[in-house]
Amino acid sequence: MLKKFMSALRSIPFFGKEKSEASEIQALRAAAQRGDAAAQYNLGLAYMNVGGVARHHGEAMKYYRLVAHQGFEKAITALNDLYPRQNGY
């Protein structure tokens, strides 16, 4: 499932909204709300401007925290990288 979401995120262009882009992000949000750890992590990536949505560190942190509490190492690393940015370092 992680490969499917990563593939979807890679196919989304950085600029301009398309119907397929919006539907992919909506599907990702729906899966994240159901507690899917991969979807939560990938939505955090999307909010860090990997693609699909506007950059928003607060939203990225929200999703990274959700998945970090489930023990997902990449999310823990991403949070460690984000904290200095949030504090102005």
mmCIF file as gemmi writes it, N, C-alpha and C atoms, coordinates in Angstrom:
data_model
loop_
_atom_site.group_PDB
_atom_site.id
_atom_site.type_symbol
_atom_site.label_atom_id
_atom_site.label_alt_id
_atom_site.label_comp_id
_atom_site.label_asym_id
_atom_site.label_entity_id
_atom_site.label_seq_id
_atom_site.pdbx_PDB_ins_code
_atom_site.Cartn_x
_atom_site.Cartn_y
_atom_site.Cartn_z
_atom_site.occupancy
_atom_site.B_iso_or_equiv
_atom_site.pdbx_formal_charge
_atom_site.auth_seq_id
_atom_site.auth_asym_id
_atom_site.pdbx_PDB_model_num
ATOM 1 N N . MET Axp A 1 ? 0.818 -1.19 0 1 0 ? 1 A 1
ATOM 2 C CA . MET Axp A 1 ? 0 0 0 1 0 ? 1 A 1
ATOM 3 C C . MET Axp A 1 ? 0.869 1.265 0 1 0 ? 1 A 1
ATOM 4 N N . LEU Axp A 2 ? 2.002 1.223 0.704 1 0 ? 2 A 1
ATOM 5 C CA . LEU Axp A 2 ? 2.898 2.373 0.733 1 0 ? 2 A 1
ATOM 6 C C . LEU Axp A 2 ? 3.402 2.689 -0.673 1 0 ? 2 A 1
ATOM 7 N N . LYS Axp A 3 ? 3.737 1.652 -1.434 1 0 ? 3 A 1
ATOM 8 C CA . LYS Axp A 3 ? 4.22 1.871 -2.794 1 0 ? 3 A 1
ATOM 9 C C . LYS Axp A 3 ? 3.157 2.548 -3.65 1 0 ? 3 A 1
ATOM 10 N N . LYS Axp A 4 ? 1.892 2.181 -3.439 1 0 ? 4 A 1
ATOM 11 C CA . LYS Axp A 4 ? 0.794 2.77 -4.206 1 0 ? 4 A 1
ATOM 12 C C . LYS Axp A 4 ? 0.683 4.267 -3.912 1 0 ? 4 A 1
ATOM 13 N N . PHE Axp A 5 ? 0.759 4.639 -2.641 1 0 ? 5 A 1
ATOM 14 C CA . PHE Axp A 5 ? 0.655 6.052 -2.284 1 0 ? 5 A 1
ATOM 15 C C . PHE Axp A 5 ? 1.867 6.842 -2.756 1 0 ? 5 A 1
ATOM 16 N N . MET Axp A 6 ? 3.053 6.254 -2.63 1 0 ? 6 A 1
ATOM 17 C CA . MET Axp A 6 ? 4.249 6.957 -3.088 1 0 ? 6 A 1
ATOM 18 C C . MET Axp A 6 ? 4.2 7.164 -4.599 1 0 ? 6 A 1
ATOM 19 N N . SER Axp A 7 ? 3.713 6.156 -5.311 1 0 ? 7 A 1
ATOM 20 C CA . SER Axp A 7 ? 3.574 6.275 -6.762 1 0 ? 7 A 1
ATOM 21 C C . SER Axp A 7 ? 2.593 7.387 -7.108 1 0 ? 7 A 1
ATOM 22 N N . ALA Axp A 8 ? 1.498 7.455 -6.361 1 0 ? 8 A 1
ATOM 23 C CA . ALA Axp A 8 ? 0.504 8.499 -6.601 1 0 ? 8 A 1
ATOM 24 C C . ALA Axp A 8 ? 1.09 9.879 -6.329 1 0 ? 8 A 1
ATOM 25 N N . LEU Axp A 9 ? 1.86 10.017 -5.254 1 0 ? 9 A 1
ATOM 26 C CA . LEU Axp A 9 ? 2.457 11.313 -4.927 1 0 ? 9 A 1
ATOM 27 C C . LEU Axp A 9 ? 3.494 11.73 -5.969 1 0 ? 9 A 1
ATOM 28 N N . ARG Axp A 10 ? 4.275 10.777 -6.458 1 0 ? 10 A 1
ATOM 29 C CA . ARG Axp A 10 ? 5.288 11.117 -7.464 1 0 ? 10 A 1
ATOM 30 C C . ARG Axp A 10 ? 4.669 11.56 -8.776 1 0 ? 10 A 1
ATOM 31 N N . SER Axp A 11 ? 3.466 11.074 -9.06 1 0 ? 11 A 1
ATOM 32 C CA . SER Axp A 11 ? 2.826 11.411 -10.333 1 0 ? 11 A 1
ATOM 33 C C . SER Axp A 11 ? 2.118 12.763 -10.296 1 0 ? 11 A 1
ATOM 34 N N . ILE Axp A 12 ? 2.012 13.367 -9.115 1 0 ? 12 A 1
ATOM 35 C CA . ILE Axp A 12 ? 1.309 14.634 -8.986 1 0 ? 12 A 1
ATOM 36 C C . ILE Axp A 12 ? 2.251 15.784 -9.334 1 0 ? 12 A 1
ATOM 37 N N . PRO Axp A 13 ? 1.851 16.665 -10.242 1 0 ? 13 A 1
ATOM 38 C CA . PRO Axp A 13 ? 2.707 17.815 -10.575 1 0 ? 13 A 1
ATOM 39 C C . PRO Axp A 13 ? 2.744 18.806 -9.418 1 0 ? 13 A 1
ATOM 40 N N . PHE Axp A 14 ? 3.842 19.579 -9.343 1 0 ? 14 A 1
ATOM 41 C CA . PHE Axp A 14 ? 3.991 20.549 -8.262 1 0 ? 14 A 1
ATOM 42 C C . PHE Axp A 14 ? 3.101 21.767 -8.445 1 0 ? 14 A 1
ATOM 43 N N . PHE Axp A 15 ? 2.837 22.161 -9.668 1 0 ? 15 A 1
ATOM 44 C CA . PHE Axp A 15 ? 2.077 23.369 -9.92 1 0 ? 15 A 1
ATOM 45 C C . PHE Axp A 15 ? 0.793 23.036 -10.663 1 0 ? 15 A 1
ATOM 46 N N . GLY Axp A 16 ? -0.285 23.727 -10.299 1 0 ? 16 A 1
ATOM 47 C CA . GLY Axp A 16 ? -1.557 23.528 -10.974 1 0 ? 16 A 1
ATOM 48 C C . GLY Axp A 16 ? -2.342 22.375 -10.389 1 0 ? 16 A 1
ATOM 49 N N . LYS Axp A 17 ? -3.62 22.597 -10.2 1 0 ? 17 A 1
ATOM 50 C CA . LYS Axp A 17 ? -4.493 21.555 -9.679 1 0 ? 17 A 1
ATOM 51 C C . LYS Axp A 17 ? -5.182 20.856 -10.839 1 0 ? 17 A 1
ATOM 52 N N . GLU Axp A 18 ? -5.157 19.581 -10.814 1 0 ? 18 A 1
ATOM 53 C CA . GLU Axp A 18 ? -5.866 18.786 -11.791 1 0 ? 18 A 1
ATOM 54 C C . GLU Axp A 18 ? -6.862 17.924 -11.043 1 0 ? 18 A 1
ATOM 55 N N . LYS Axp A 19 ? -7.875 17.436 -11.745 1 0 ? 19 A 1
ATOM 56 C CA . LYS Axp A 19 ? -8.877 16.599 -11.095 1 0 ? 19 A 1
ATOM 57 C C . LYS Axp A 19 ? -8.249 15.351 -10.488 1 0 ? 19 A 1
ATOM 58 N N . SER Axp A 20 ? -7.348 14.72 -11.221 1 0 ? 20 A 1
ATOM 59 C CA . SER Axp A 20 ? -6.725 13.504 -10.703 1 0 ? 20 A 1
ATOM 60 C C . SER Axp A 20 ? -5.891 13.801 -9.458 1 0 ? 20 A 1
ATOM 61 N N . GLU Axp A 21 ? -5.219 14.944 -9.461 1 0 ? 21 A 1
ATOM 62 C CA . GLU Axp A 21 ? -4.413 15.349 -8.306 1 0 ? 21 A 1
ATOM 63 C C . GLU Axp A 21 ? -5.294 15.541 -7.087 1 0 ? 21 A 1
ATOM 64 N N . ALA Axp A 22 ? -6.376 16.259 -7.257 1 0 ? 22 A 1
ATOM 65 C CA . ALA Axp A 22 ? -7.278 16.52 -6.138 1 0 ? 22 A 1
ATOM 66 C C . ALA Axp A 22 ? -7.886 15.226 -5.613 1 0 ? 22 A 1
ATOM 67 N N . SER Axp A 23 ? -8.253 14.322 -6.504 1 0 ? 23 A 1
ATOM 68 C CA . SER Axp A 23 ? -8.857 13.065 -6.058 1 0 ? 23 A 1
ATOM 69 C C . SER Axp A 23 ? -7.833 12.181 -5.348 1 0 ? 23 A 1
ATOM 70 N N . GLU Axp A 24 ? -6.573 12.212 -5.79 1 0 ? 24 A 1
ATOM 71 C CA . GLU Axp A 24 ? -5.532 11.433 -5.118 1 0 ? 24 A 1
ATOM 72 C C . GLU Axp A 24 ? -5.302 11.95 -3.701 1 0 ? 24 A 1
ATOM 73 N N . ILE Axp A 25 ? -5.25 13.257 -3.55 1 0 ? 25 A 1
ATOM 74 C CA . ILE Axp A 25 ? -5.045 13.841 -2.223 1 0 ? 25 A 1
ATOM 75 C C . ILE Axp A 25 ? -6.246 13.546 -1.326 1 0 ? 25 A 1
ATOM 76 N N . GLN Axp A 26 ? -7.452 13.632 -1.882 1 0 ? 26 A 1
ATOM 77 C CA . GLN Axp A 26 ? -8.651 13.32 -1.097 1 0 ? 26 A 1
ATOM 78 C C . GLN Axp A 26 ? -8.629 11.862 -0.638 1 0 ? 26 A 1
ATOM 79 N N . ALA Axp A 27 ? -8.214 10.961 -1.523 1 0 ? 27 A 1
ATOM 80 C CA . ALA Axp A 27 ? -8.123 9.551 -1.161 1 0 ? 27 A 1
ATOM 81 C C . ALA Axp A 27 ? -7.077 9.354 -0.067 1 0 ? 27 A 1
ATOM 82 N N . LEU Axp A 28 ? -5.98 10.079 -0.173 1 0 ? 28 A 1
ATOM 83 C CA . LEU Axp A 28 ? -4.933 10.004 0.834 1 0 ? 28 A 1
ATOM 84 C C . LEU Axp A 28 ? -5.433 10.515 2.178 1 0 ? 28 A 1
ATOM 85 N N . ARG Axp A 29 ? -6.157 11.626 2.171 1 0 ? 29 A 1
ATOM 86 C CA . ARG Axp A 29 ? -6.728 12.159 3.418 1 0 ? 29 A 1
ATOM 87 C C . ARG Axp A 29 ? -7.719 11.191 4.045 1 0 ? 29 A 1
ATOM 88 N N . ALA Axp A 30 ? -8.564 10.576 3.219 1 0 ? 30 A 1
ATOM 89 C CA . ALA Axp A 30 ? -9.552 9.625 3.728 1 0 ? 30 A 1
ATOM 90 C C . ALA Axp A 30 ? -8.867 8.43 4.387 1 0 ? 30 A 1
ATOM 91 N N . ALA Axp A 31 ? -7.832 7.91 3.748 1 0 ? 31 A 1
ATOM 92 C CA . ALA Axp A 31 ? -7.091 6.785 4.317 1 0 ? 31 A 1
ATOM 93 C C . ALA Axp A 31 ? -6.384 7.202 5.607 1 0 ? 31 A 1
ATOM 94 N N . ALA Axp A 32 ? -5.844 8.416 5.636 1 0 ? 32 A 1
ATOM 95 C CA . ALA Axp A 32 ? -5.165 8.916 6.841 1 0 ? 32 A 1
ATOM 96 C C . ALA Axp A 32 ? -6.144 9.047 7.995 1 0 ? 32 A 1
ATOM 97 N N . GLN Axp A 33 ? -7.35 9.498 7.717 1 0 ? 33 A 1
ATOM 98 C CA . GLN Axp A 33 ? -8.365 9.632 8.767 1 0 ? 33 A 1
ATOM 99 C C . GLN Axp A 33 ? -8.802 8.278 9.308 1 0 ? 33 A 1
ATOM 100 N N . ARG Axp A 34 ? -8.696 7.244 8.482 1 0 ? 34 A 1
ATOM 101 C CA . ARG Axp A 34 ? -9.024 5.89 8.937 1 0 ? 34 A 1
ATOM 102 C C . ARG Axp A 34 ? -7.9 5.284 9.762 1 0 ? 34 A 1
ATOM 103 N N . GLY Axp A 35 ? -6.769 5.977 9.854 1 0 ? 35 A 1
ATOM 104 C CA . GLY Axp A 35 ? -5.66 5.505 10.67 1 0 ? 35 A 1
ATOM 105 C C . GLY Axp A 35 ? -4.573 4.777 9.9 1 0 ? 35 A 1
ATOM 106 N N . ASP Axp A 36 ? -4.602 4.823 8.593 1 0 ? 36 A 1
ATOM 107 C CA . ASP Axp A 36 ? -3.587 4.176 7.766 1 0 ? 36 A 1
ATOM 108 C C . ASP Axp A 36 ? -2.26 4.915 7.939 1 0 ? 36 A 1
ATOM 109 N N . ALA Axp A 37 ? -1.274 4.239 8.53 1 0 ? 37 A 1
ATOM 110 C CA . ALA Axp A 37 ? 0.016 4.867 8.848 1 0 ? 37 A 1
ATOM 111 C C . ALA Axp A 37 ? 0.736 5.343 7.591 1 0 ? 37 A 1
ATOM 112 N N . ALA Axp A 38 ? 0.709 4.554 6.541 1 0 ? 38 A 1
ATOM 113 C CA . ALA Axp A 38 ? 1.389 4.948 5.297 1 0 ? 38 A 1
ATOM 114 C C . ALA Axp A 38 ? 0.744 6.197 4.714 1 0 ? 38 A 1
ATOM 115 N N . ALA Axp A 39 ? -0.572 6.268 4.757 1 0 ? 39 A 1
ATOM 116 C CA . ALA Axp A 39 ? -1.275 7.438 4.231 1 0 ? 39 A 1
ATOM 117 C C . ALA Axp A 39 ? -0.966 8.669 5.069 1 0 ? 39 A 1
ATOM 118 N N . GLN Axp A 40 ? -0.893 8.512 6.381 1 0 ? 40 A 1
ATOM 119 C CA . GLN Axp A 40 ? -0.57 9.637 7.253 1 0 ? 40 A 1
ATOM 120 C C . GLN Axp A 40 ? 0.83 10.157 6.953 1 0 ? 40 A 1
ATOM 121 N N . TYR Axp A 41 ? 1.772 9.254 6.798 1 0 ? 41 A 1
ATOM 122 C CA . TYR Axp A 41 ? 3.148 9.66 6.487 1 0 ? 41 A 1
ATOM 123 C C . TYR Axp A 41 ? 3.208 10.351 5.124 1 0 ? 41 A 1
ATOM 124 N N . ASN Axp A 42 ? 2.545 9.772 4.141 1 0 ? 42 A 1
ATOM 125 C CA . ASN Axp A 42 ? 2.572 10.345 2.795 1 0 ? 42 A 1
ATOM 126 C C . ASN Axp A 42 ? 1.867 11.691 2.73 1 0 ? 42 A 1
ATOM 127 N N . LEU Axp A 43 ? 0.845 11.874 3.524 1 0 ? 43 A 1
ATOM 128 C CA . LEU Axp A 43 ? 0.187 13.179 3.581 1 0 ? 43 A 1
ATOM 129 C C . LEU Axp A 43 ? 1.12 14.201 4.233 1 0 ? 43 A 1
ATOM 130 N N . GLY Axp A 44 ? 1.885 13.77 5.238 1 0 ? 44 A 1
ATOM 131 C CA . GLY Axp A 44 ? 2.905 14.644 5.811 1 0 ? 44 A 1
ATOM 132 C C . GLY Axp A 44 ? 3.93 15.048 4.77 1 0 ? 44 A 1
ATOM 133 N N . LEU Axp A 45 ? 4.347 14.097 3.939 1 0 ? 45 A 1
ATOM 134 C CA . LEU Axp A 45 ? 5.275 14.405 2.847 1 0 ? 45 A 1
ATOM 135 C C . LEU Axp A 45 ? 4.656 15.411 1.877 1 0 ? 45 A 1
ATOM 136 N N . ALA Axp A 46 ? 3.404 15.21 1.561 1 0 ? 46 A 1
ATOM 137 C CA . ALA Axp A 46 ? 2.732 16.12 0.626 1 0 ? 46 A 1
ATOM 138 C C . ALA Axp A 46 ? 2.712 17.542 1.181 1 0 ? 46 A 1
ATOM 139 N N . TYR Axp A 47 ? 2.466 17.668 2.49 1 0 ? 47 A 1
ATOM 140 C CA . TYR Axp A 47 ? 2.454 19.003 3.095 1 0 ? 47 A 1
ATOM 141 C C . TYR Axp A 47 ? 3.848 19.616 3.198 1 0 ? 47 A 1
ATOM 142 N N . MET Axp A 48 ? 4.875 18.805 3.057 1 0 ? 48 A 1
ATOM 143 C CA . MET Axp A 48 ? 6.242 19.346 3.034 1 0 ? 48 A 1
ATOM 144 C C . MET Axp A 48 ? 6.635 19.718 1.611 1 0 ? 48 A 1
ATOM 145 N N . ASN Axp A 49 ? 5.653 19.792 0.736 1 0 ? 49 A 1
ATOM 146 C CA . ASN Axp A 49 ? 5.819 20.248 -0.644 1 0 ? 49 A 1
ATOM 147 C C . ASN Axp A 49 ? 6.434 19.192 -1.553 1 0 ? 49 A 1
ATOM 148 N N . VAL Axp A 50 ? 6.227 17.928 -1.215 1 0 ? 50 A 1
ATOM 149 C CA . VAL Axp A 50 ? 6.611 16.868 -2.132 1 0 ? 50 A 1
ATOM 150 C C . VAL Axp A 50 ? 5.651 16.888 -3.306 1 0 ? 50 A 1
ATOM 151 N N . GLY Axp A 51 ? 4.429 17.315 -3.064 1 0 ? 51 A 1
ATOM 152 C CA . GLY Axp A 51 ? 3.484 17.455 -4.168 1 0 ? 51 A 1
ATOM 153 C C . GLY Axp A 51 ? 2.045 17.392 -3.707 1 0 ? 51 A 1
ATOM 154 N N . GLY Axp A 52 ? 1.201 18.047 -4.459 1 0 ? 52 A 1
ATOM 155 C CA . GLY Axp A 52 ? -0.226 17.915 -4.267 1 0 ? 52 A 1
ATOM 156 C C . GLY Axp A 52 ? -0.912 18.975 -3.443 1 0 ? 52 A 1
ATOM 157 N N . VAL Axp A 53 ? -0.26 19.515 -2.441 1 0 ? 53 A 1
ATOM 158 C CA . VAL Axp A 53 ? -0.883 20.537 -1.598 1 0 ? 53 A 1
ATOM 159 C C . VAL Axp A 53 ? 0.144 21.633 -1.309 1 0 ? 53 A 1
ATOM 160 N N . ALA Axp A 54 ? -0.333 22.761 -0.832 1 0 ? 54 A 1
ATOM 161 C CA . ALA Axp A 54 ? 0.568 23.861 -0.483 1 0 ? 54 A 1
ATOM 162 C C . ALA Axp A 54 ? 1.411 23.47 0.738 1 0 ? 54 A 1
ATOM 163 N N . ARG Axp A 55 ? 2.632 23.978 0.78 1 0 ? 55 A 1
ATOM 164 C CA . ARG Axp A 55 ? 3.519 23.685 1.907 1 0 ? 55 A 1
ATOM 165 C C . ARG Axp A 55 ? 2.908 24.225 3.193 1 0 ? 55 A 1
ATOM 166 N N . HIS Axp A 56 ? 2.871 23.364 4.215 1 0 ? 56 A 1
ATOM 167 C CA . HIS Axp A 56 ? 2.329 23.76 5.502 1 0 ? 56 A 1
ATOM 168 C C . HIS Axp A 56 ? 2.993 22.885 6.568 1 0 ? 56 A 1
ATOM 169 N N . HIS Axp A 57 ? 4.003 23.428 7.235 1 0 ? 57 A 1
ATOM 170 C CA . HIS Axp A 57 ? 4.763 22.644 8.211 1 0 ? 57 A 1
ATOM 171 C C . HIS Axp A 57 ? 3.891 22.157 9.357 1 0 ? 57 A 1
ATOM 172 N N . GLY Axp A 58 ? 2.943 22.967 9.791 1 0 ? 58 A 1
ATOM 173 C CA . GLY Axp A 58 ? 2.07 22.565 10.899 1 0 ? 58 A 1
ATOM 174 C C . GLY Axp A 58 ? 1.253 21.332 10.558 1 0 ? 58 A 1
ATOM 175 N N . GLU Axp A 59 ? 0.694 21.293 9.364 1 0 ? 59 A 1
ATOM 176 C CA . GLU Axp A 59 ? -0.08 20.125 8.932 1 0 ? 59 A 1
ATOM 177 C C . GLU Axp A 59 ? 0.831 18.921 8.754 1 0 ? 59 A 1
ATOM 178 N N . ALA Axp A 60 ? 2.011 19.142 8.217 1 0 ? 60 A 1
ATOM 179 C CA . ALA Axp A 60 ? 2.965 18.038 8.058 1 0 ? 60 A 1
ATOM 180 C C . ALA Axp A 60 ? 3.298 17.44 9.424 1 0 ? 60 A 1
ATOM 181 N N . MET Axp A 61 ? 3.545 18.299 10.402 1 0 ? 61 A 1
ATOM 182 C CA . MET Axp A 61 ? 3.862 17.824 11.752 1 0 ? 61 A 1
ATOM 183 C C . MET Axp A 61 ? 2.696 17.05 12.347 1 0 ? 61 A 1
ATOM 184 N N . LYS Axp A 62 ? 1.483 17.515 12.099 1 0 ? 62 A 1
ATOM 185 C CA . LYS Axp A 62 ? 0.297 16.833 12.62 1 0 ? 62 A 1
ATOM 186 C C . LYS Axp A 62 ? 0.262 15.376 12.147 1 0 ? 62 A 1
ATOM 187 N N . TYR Axp A 63 ? 0.457 15.182 10.85 1 0 ? 63 A 1
ATOM 188 C CA . TYR Axp A 63 ? 0.405 13.826 10.309 1 0 ? 63 A 1
ATOM 189 C C . TYR Axp A 63 ? 1.63 13.012 10.694 1 0 ? 63 A 1
ATOM 190 N N . TYR Axp A 64 ? 2.791 13.631 10.74 1 0 ? 64 A 1
ATOM 191 C CA . TYR Axp A 64 ? 3.987 12.915 11.183 1 0 ? 64 A 1
ATOM 192 C C . TYR Axp A 64 ? 3.838 12.452 12.626 1 0 ? 64 A 1
ATOM 193 N N . ARG Axp A 65 ? 3.255 13.285 13.487 1 0 ? 65 A 1
ATOM 194 C CA . ARG Axp A 65 ? 3.054 12.898 14.887 1 0 ? 65 A 1
ATOM 195 C C . ARG Axp A 65 ? 2.128 11.688 14.997 1 0 ? 65 A 1
ATOM 196 N N . LEU Axp A 66 ? 1.043 11.706 14.211 1 0 ? 66 A 1
ATOM 197 C CA . LEU Axp A 66 ? 0.104 10.586 14.252 1 0 ? 66 A 1
ATOM 198 C C . LEU Axp A 66 ? 0.8 9.263 13.943 1 0 ? 66 A 1
ATOM 199 N N . VAL Axp A 67 ? 1.613 9.267 12.922 1 0 ? 67 A 1
ATOM 200 C CA . VAL Axp A 67 ? 2.27 8.029 12.516 1 0 ? 67 A 1
ATOM 201 C C . VAL Axp A 67 ? 3.488 7.724 13.39 1 0 ? 67 A 1
ATOM 202 N N . ALA Axp A 68 ? 4.129 8.735 13.939 1 0 ? 68 A 1
ATOM 203 C CA . ALA Axp A 68 ? 5.271 8.512 14.834 1 0 ? 68 A 1
ATOM 204 C C . ALA Axp A 68 ? 4.818 7.789 16.099 1 0 ? 68 A 1
ATOM 205 N N . HIS Axp A 69 ? 3.614 8.091 16.574 1 0 ? 69 A 1
ATOM 206 C CA . HIS Axp A 69 ? 3.077 7.408 17.752 1 0 ? 69 A 1
ATOM 207 C C . HIS Axp A 69 ? 2.822 5.933 17.478 1 0 ? 69 A 1
ATOM 208 N N . GLN Axp A 70 ? 2.789 5.57 16.207 1 0 ? 70 A 1
ATOM 209 C CA . GLN Axp A 70 ? 2.623 4.169 15.83 1 0 ? 70 A 1
ATOM 210 C C . GLN Axp A 70 ? 3.985 3.491 15.624 1 0 ? 70 A 1
ATOM 211 N N . GLY Axp A 71 ? 5.075 4.243 15.85 1 0 ? 71 A 1
ATOM 212 C CA . GLY Axp A 71 ? 6.415 3.699 15.777 1 0 ? 71 A 1
ATOM 213 C C . GLY Axp A 71 ? 7.056 3.739 14.401 1 0 ? 71 A 1
ATOM 214 N N . PHE Axp A 72 ? 6.536 4.523 13.496 1 0 ? 72 A 1
ATOM 215 C CA . PHE Axp A 72 ? 7.058 4.61 12.136 1 0 ? 72 A 1
ATOM 216 C C . PHE Axp A 72 ? 8.328 5.456 12.157 1 0 ? 72 A 1
ATOM 217 N N . GLU Axp A 73 ? 9.477 4.823 11.947 1 0 ? 73 A 1
ATOM 218 C CA . GLU Axp A 73 ? 10.777 5.479 12.09 1 0 ? 73 A 1
ATOM 219 C C . GLU Axp A 73 ? 10.963 6.69 11.176 1 0 ? 73 A 1
ATOM 220 N N . LYS Axp A 74 ? 10.521 6.591 9.934 1 0 ? 74 A 1
ATOM 221 C CA . LYS Axp A 74 ? 10.697 7.71 9.009 1 0 ? 74 A 1
ATOM 222 C C . LYS Axp A 74 ? 9.963 8.95 9.497 1 0 ? 74 A 1
ATOM 223 N N . ALA Axp A 75 ? 8.823 8.774 10.135 1 0 ? 75 A 1
ATOM 224 C CA . ALA Axp A 75 ? 8.073 9.908 10.662 1 0 ? 75 A 1
ATOM 225 C C . ALA Axp A 75 ? 8.803 10.535 11.842 1 0 ? 75 A 1
ATOM 226 N N . ILE Axp A 76 ? 9.408 9.707 12.666 1 0 ? 76 A 1
ATOM 227 C CA . ILE Axp A 76 ? 10.172 10.215 13.808 1 0 ? 76 A 1
ATOM 228 C C . ILE Axp A 76 ? 11.35 11.05 13.305 1 0 ? 76 A 1
ATOM 229 N N . THR Axp A 77 ? 12.023 10.549 12.288 1 0 ? 77 A 1
ATOM 230 C CA . THR Axp A 77 ? 13.139 11.293 11.689 1 0 ? 77 A 1
ATOM 231 C C . THR Axp A 77 ? 12.65 12.603 11.08 1 0 ? 77 A 1
ATOM 232 N N . ALA Axp A 78 ? 11.521 12.553 10.386 1 0 ? 78 A 1
ATOM 233 C CA . ALA Axp A 78 ? 10.971 13.759 9.772 1 0 ? 78 A 1
ATOM 234 C C . ALA Axp A 78 ? 10.615 14.792 10.835 1 0 ? 78 A 1
ATOM 235 N N . LEU Axp A 79 ? 10.053 14.347 11.958 1 0 ? 79 A 1
ATOM 236 C CA . LEU Axp A 79 ? 9.734 15.278 13.051 1 0 ? 79 A 1
ATOM 237 C C . LEU Axp A 79 ? 10.999 15.911 13.608 1 0 ? 79 A 1
ATOM 238 N N . ASN Axp A 80 ? 12.034 15.111 13.778 1 0 ? 80 A 1
ATOM 239 C CA . ASN Axp A 80 ? 13.302 15.657 14.278 1 0 ? 80 A 1
ATOM 240 C C . ASN Axp A 80 ? 13.865 16.702 13.327 1 0 ? 80 A 1
ATOM 241 N N . ASP Axp A 81 ? 13.653 16.509 12.037 1 0 ? 81 A 1
ATOM 242 C CA . ASP Axp A 81 ? 14.112 17.493 11.052 1 0 ? 81 A 1
ATOM 243 C C . ASP Axp A 81 ? 13.253 18.755 11.072 1 0 ? 81 A 1
ATOM 244 N N . LEU Axp A 82 ? 11.971 18.614 11.396 1 0 ? 82 A 1
ATOM 245 C CA . LEU Axp A 82 ? 11.053 19.751 11.366 1 0 ? 82 A 1
ATOM 246 C C . LEU Axp A 82 ? 11.138 20.646 12.599 1 0 ? 82 A 1
ATOM 247 N N . TYR Axp A 83 ? 11.419 20.098 13.762 1 0 ? 83 A 1
ATOM 248 C CA . TYR Axp A 83 ? 11.405 20.901 14.975 1 0 ? 83 A 1
ATOM 249 C C . TYR Axp A 83 ? 12.335 22.112 14.915 1 0 ? 83 A 1
ATOM 250 N N . PRO Axp A 84 ? 13.561 21.978 14.421 1 0 ? 84 A 1
ATOM 251 C CA . PRO Axp A 84 ? 14.399 23.186 14.325 1 0 ? 84 A 1
ATOM 252 C C . PRO Axp A 84 ? 13.794 24.256 13.416 1 0 ? 84 A 1
ATOM 253 N N . ARG Axp A 85 ? 13.136 23.857 12.336 1 0 ? 85 A 1
ATOM 254 C CA . ARG Axp A 85 ? 12.5 24.825 11.433 1 0 ? 85 A 1
ATOM 255 C C . ARG Axp A 85 ? 11.377 25.573 12.144 1 0 ? 85 A 1
ATOM 256 N N . GLN Axp A 86 ? 10.609 24.859 12.949 1 0 ? 86 A 1
ATOM 257 C CA . GLN Axp A 86 ? 9.5 25.485 13.65 1 0 ? 86 A 1
ATOM 258 C C . GLN Axp A 86 ? 9.969 26.47 14.694 1 0 ? 86 A 1
ATOM 259 N N . ASN Axp A 87 ? 11.149 26.219 15.253 1 0 ? 87 A 1
ATOM 260 C CA . ASN Axp A 87 ? 11.685 27.086 16.3 1 0 ? 87 A 1
ATOM 261 C C . ASN Axp A 87 ? 12.65 28.141 15.777 1 0 ? 87 A 1
ATOM 262 N N . GLY Axp A 88 ? 12.778 28.255 14.469 1 0 ? 88 A 1
ATOM 263 C CA . GLY Axp A 88 ? 13.575 29.309 13.87 1 0 ? 88 A 1
ATOM 264 C C . GLY Axp A 88 ? 15.073 29.059 13.811 1 0 ? 88 A 1
ATOM 265 N N . TYR Axp A 89 ? 15.5 27.815 13.955 1 0 ? 89 A 1
ATOM 266 C CA . TYR Axp A 89 ? 16.936 27.507 13.894 1 0 ? 89 A 1
ATOM 267 C C . TYR Axp A 89 ? 17.37 27.256 12.484 1 0 ? 89 A 1
